[in-house]
Amino acid sequence: MDAVIEEYLKDRKEKRLKERVNAVMNESEIHDAKSKVDDEFNLHNWLPDAAKRAGQISLSSHPCTFSHPSGRGNKNGKTTSVIVKVLSKMDGLVRSGNVQSELDALGSASALDVYKFLMLKLADGQQLLTHIENETDLAKALLAIPTASYQELRSGFMAIKEIKEVSVTSSKIKQIYFPVNSNYHQLSILTPSGLIYKLRNYVQEMRFGENTQIAKELRKKNEVSAHGFDDIYNLGMIGYGGTKPQNISVLNNQYGGKSYLLQCVPPTLKPELIRLPTTDFFNSCLSPYQFKIGFKSLHHWFIDPRNNVQIRTSCNEIWLAIFDDIVQEIWQLRTNEPGWSLKERFNNLLKKQKIILDDHWKNERNDDDVAIFLKDIARWIILAYKKVLGKQAVALNDDELNHVYQLIHQQKEALL
């Protein structure tokens, strides 16, 4: 038997014996109490009893009682316990699957010892319940007793994870009707208690952990800390279950029903600084992939075997839409204080680009300057299309380059 299991049963036995001894008066009664406790915690007796009581507890990752203490049942029976199994994914979200948290439990307090027994982490780091579920050699050895069959004990303990075939919800749980096609799907909004108390542990460690306390003491003395400390301001506190947190769930009871609420308000953002080109506008301020949707739409029309007015018009509209976005980038640069391009760090920026991008040169800007810049824009658009589509790109020659140039040249007033 695993040492962790032996230690658990030993502790339970000592606590029960202490309760019994304190309740009796003479030596004879004490002897009888010890005898009864020995029998009770004899593995051959305790395991069958525990297996029968396991069904009084239901494991859940999202307990319904966090919505309402009486949400566990209605006229249709007990509300279905939910155990969410979601794969971890690098999507940057704090959600089930991405955060490793323990399962919570609902049910009778008289079966709490069985829950703790099944949640024991053994020497290999796995919970006892996992061993029983996977029917490992350890589980088979533990449940091989003469007073009950292996299958009977396993089925009894696995009742803690039993999921009914028909799902039952409760009117006391928050409900929403989510539109699906021409109908609605009813959703019961549940609370991920494991995540809630995982957050609580993180915040507690951040604010009151040993290293944080040391760093705070150093700060009081105006001394430097090698590691410093983090803190979260404007925290709120939420309580579940009032004076009876045990009515909500096992985890809730362990933490006294108290957890943190993070402040949820829009952030205060500083105006983003505009990146100024130091060598070349097209390399510094534009990326072919910011126009990916437009280029893919163009490609769709390029490979269409038809050649009619509708297709040519659609292509022209996309060319102009890409050009409009580039013009927006140019006007954004012009919002900077005129003369920015005169600074030393912009010495490598081409003069023809300075004239277009910096309003310091506004009075010198003429049609020839605009025409030269428009030619560069047309060339960049053609090359950017090839960059985005790669090997799939349709070969475009000077005729297409001249067509794009003529098209955007009609909009030259946008750059004057």
Secondary structure, DSSP 8 states (H G I E B T S, - for coil): --HHHHHHHHHHHHHHHHHHHHH--SHHHHHHHHHHHHHHTSHHHHHHHHHHHGGGEEEESS-GGGT-TTTTEETTEE-----------SSS---BTTB----EEEE-GGGHHHHHHHT-B-TTS-BHHHHHHHT-HHHHHHT-BTTB-HHHHHHHHHGGG---SS----TTS-EEEEEETTEEEEEE----HHHHHHHHHHHHHHHHSHHHHHHHHHHHTT---SS------S-EEEESSTT-GGGT-HHHHHTTTEEEE----------------SS-HHHHH--GGGGHHHHHHHHHHHT-S---HHHHHHHHHHHHHHHHHHHHHHHHHHTS-TTGGGSGGGTTS-HHHHHHH-GGGGGG--HHHHHHHHHHHHHHHHHHHHHHHGGG-----HHHHHHHHHHHHTTGGGG-
